[in-house]
Structures are given as structure tokens and as C-alpha cells.
Amino acid sequence: MFAATSSSGKATTGRVAGFVGAMMLAAAQVPAATATPDVTVRYADLDLTTATGAEQLYERIHRAALEVCPSVSFMEVQRHAAAERCLNEVVAHAVNSIASPRLAAVYAAHTHHGAA
């Protein structure tokens, strides 16, 4: 899950947590006692009103989602599909948690959903 926090009225950090990753643990047949990781994504240094800043934040979110969701070989079709769903859902949730039209547009371009 991604939850933005603010500092002086400006969103500066967020956390990508494994809410979908927890679902993936069952699908991946990983012991339930395994902790789901949280990853903090910092973006106070980015200007989300620019295409460059939004693109950089998207890449940070995507990298964080890769840490949260299980990595599975594409040869394991069902588990790979579940891991891809995890990645897509975590990134979508993080992007939707940040009120940035530019970030939404970058996300749409990367996922081929058209401009948001």
C-alpha cells in the first residue's frame, strides 16, 4: 500500500507496503509468517508539476513495488501472473494516492491506459 504523508503541506514521502504482497504470499505458497515489506519512497526533491519529476517518481514507485512483490520466473505461469498483478496493483494504488495529474499521466503512458 502507498500512503502519502505531508510536510509543510507538500507530500514528501510515501510507503509502498505489501497489502497485495500479503495476498501474493498465499498464492506463492510462502509461509504466512513471512513479513510483508514496507518501502518508503521519498520525493521531496522532485517537482511533480514537471514531466521529469513525475517520471522520476513513477520510476521510484515502480522500483519500490518490485521490492514489495515477489519475483517469480515467467516459467511458473500462475505464480508469475499473480506477481504481475501484485506489481500492477501496488503501483496503481501508489499513483492514485498522490494527487498529481502529471504522475497520473506518466502512469497512464506506462500502462497504455491513455492520458488521465
C-alpha positions as CSV (number, residue, x, y, z in Angstrom):
1,M,0.0,0.0,0.0
2,F,1.2,3.5,-0.6
3,A,0.3,6.3,1.8
4,A,1.5,9.8,1.2
5,T,2.4,12.0,4.1
6,S,3.0,15.7,4.1
7,S,5.5,18.0,5.5
8,S,4.6,21.8,5.4
9,G,1.7,21.0,3.1
10,K,3.8,19.2,0.5
11,A,3.7,15.5,0.1
12,T,7.2,14.3,0.5
13,T,7.2,10.6,1.3
14,G,5.1,7.6,0.8
15,R,5.3,3.9,1.8
16,V,4.7,1.0,-0.5
17,A,3.5,-1.8,1.7
18,G,2.7,-5.3,0.7
19,F,-1.1,-5.3,1.1
20,V,-1.2,-7.0,-2.3
21,G,2.1,-8.7,-1.4
22,A,0.3,-10.4,1.5
23,M,-2.2,-11.8,-0.9
24,M,0.8,-12.9,-3.1
25,L,2.4,-14.8,-0.2
26,A,-0.5,-17.2,-0.2
27,A,-0.5,-17.5,-4.0
28,A,3.2,-18.1,-3.9
29,Q,2.9,-20.7,-1.1
30,V,5.3,-18.8,1.1
31,P,4.9,-19.4,4.8
32,A,2.3,-17.0,6.3
33,A,4.8,-15.9,9.0
34,T,6.9,-14.1,6.4
35,A,6.6,-10.3,6.9
36,T,5.4,-8.2,4.1
37,P,7.9,-5.5,3.3
38,D,7.3,-1.7,3.5
39,V,9.3,0.5,1.3
40,T,9.5,4.3,1.8
41,V,9.5,6.4,-1.4
42,R,10.9,9.9,-0.9
43,Y,10.1,12.6,-3.4
44,A,10.6,15.9,-1.6
45,D,13.4,16.6,-4.1
46,L,11.1,16.2,-7.1
47,D,8.9,18.8,-8.7
48,L,5.7,16.9,-9.6
49,T,4.5,19.7,-11.7
50,T,7.1,18.8,-14.4
51,A,7.1,15.7,-16.6
52,T,10.7,14.9,-15.5
53,G,9.7,15.0,-11.8
54,A,6.6,12.9,-12.3
55,E,8.6,10.3,-14.4
56,Q,11.3,10.1,-11.7
57,L,8.7,9.5,-9.0
58,Y,7.0,6.8,-11.2
59,E,10.3,5.0,-11.5
60,R,10.9,5.2,-7.8
61,I,7.4,3.8,-7.1
62,H,7.9,1.0,-9.7
63,R,11.3,0.0,-8.1
64,A,9.7,0.0,-4.6
65,A,6.8,-2.2,-5.9
66,L,9.4,-4.6,-7.3
67,E,10.8,-4.9,-3.7
68,V,7.3,-5.5,-2.3
69,C,6.0,-8.0,-4.8
70,P,7.5,-11.5,-5.2
71,S,9.9,-12.1,-8.0
72,V,8.9,-15.2,-9.9
73,S,10.2,-16.8,-13.1
74,F,7.9,-16.5,-16.0
75,M,8.2,-20.2,-16.4
76,E,5.9,-20.5,-13.3
77,V,2.9,-19.2,-15.2
78,Q,0.3,-18.9,-12.4
79,R,2.7,-17.5,-9.9
80,H,4.2,-15.1,-12.5
81,A,0.8,-13.9,-13.4
82,A,0.0,-13.3,-9.7
83,A,3.3,-11.4,-9.2
84,E,2.5,-9.2,-12.2
85,R,-0.9,-8.4,-10.7
86,C,0.7,-7.5,-7.4
87,L,3.1,-5.2,-9.2
88,N,0.4,-3.5,-11.2
89,E,-1.9,-3.1,-8.2
90,V,0.7,-1.7,-5.9
91,V,1.9,0.8,-8.5
92,A,-1.7,1.8,-9.3
93,H,-2.5,2.3,-5.7
94,A,0.6,4.4,-5.1
95,V,0.0,6.6,-8.1
96,N,-3.7,7.1,-7.1
97,S,-2.6,8.0,-3.5
98,I,-0.7,11.1,-4.8
99,A,-2.8,13.9,-6.2
100,S,-0.6,14.7,-9.2
101,P,-2.1,14.9,-12.7
102,R,1.5,14.7,-14.2
103,L,2.2,11.4,-12.3
104,A,-1.2,10.1,-13.4
105,A,-0.3,10.9,-17.0
106,V,3.1,9.2,-16.7
107,Y,1.4,6.1,-15.2
108,A,-1.2,6.1,-18.0
109,A,1.6,6.2,-20.6
110,H,3.5,3.4,-19.0
111,T,0.4,1.2,-18.7
112,H,-1.1,2.2,-22.0
113,H,-4.3,3.4,-20.4
114,G,-4.3,6.7,-22.3
115,A,-3.9,10.1,-20.7
116,A,-5.5,10.6,-17.3
